[in-house]
């Protein structure tokens, strides 16, 4: 495809339902950033990056890499990941 591309960035709370220690269901949530790629106004990919309260250097590097890849994809320089 070679259509118009854009990347939308939004804060996103990921939720997961699990069984708690007493067997009752518990919902866990974790904040993150959702990068969504659109081509010709059609969603073609998503990537969720966790954002903890105390980010580490590896967390920062992962976020920078994801943003860099998203911008390169928007400019048709690489595949959506």
HUWOZI-V219173 format. One record per residue. N is the residue number from 1. RES is the residue in one small letter. D_LAST is the distance of its C-alpha to the last C-alpha in Angstrom with 1 decimal. Layout:
BEGIN
N	RES	D_LAST
N	RES	D_LAST
END
This chain:
BEGIN
1	x	14.9
2	x	16.2
3	x	17.0
4	x	17.1
5	x	13.8
6	x	13.8
7	x	11.9
8	x	14.0
9	x	14.5
10	x	16.7
11	x	18.4
12	x	17.9
13	x	20.1
14	x	18.7
15	x	21.7
16	x	22.5
17	x	25.9
18	x	27.6
19	x	31.3
20	x	33.2
21	x	35.8
22	x	38.4
23	x	36.5
24	x	35.9
25	x	32.4
26	x	30.7
27	x	27.7
28	x	25.7
29	x	23.5
30	x	21.3
31	x	20.2
32	x	16.8
33	x	14.7
34	x	12.4
35	x	10.0
36	x	9.9
37	x	9.1
38	x	12.2
39	x	13.5
40	x	17.3
41	x	17.4
42	x	15.4
43	x	12.5
44	x	9.6
45	x	6.8
46	x	7.5
47	x	7.1
48	x	10.6
49	x	12.2
50	x	15.8
51	x	18.6
52	x	21.9
53	x	25.3
54	x	25.8
55	x	22.6
56	x	22.8
57	x	21.9
58	x	19.0
59	x	17.8
60	x	18.2
61	x	16.4
62	x	13.3
63	x	13.5
64	x	14.2
65	x	11.3
66	x	8.8
67	x	11.1
68	x	11.4
69	x	7.9
70	x	8.1
71	x	11.5
72	x	10.9
73	x	8.6
74	x	11.5
75	x	13.9
76	x	12.6
77	x	12.2
78	x	8.8
79	x	6.3
80	x	3.8
81	x	0.0
END
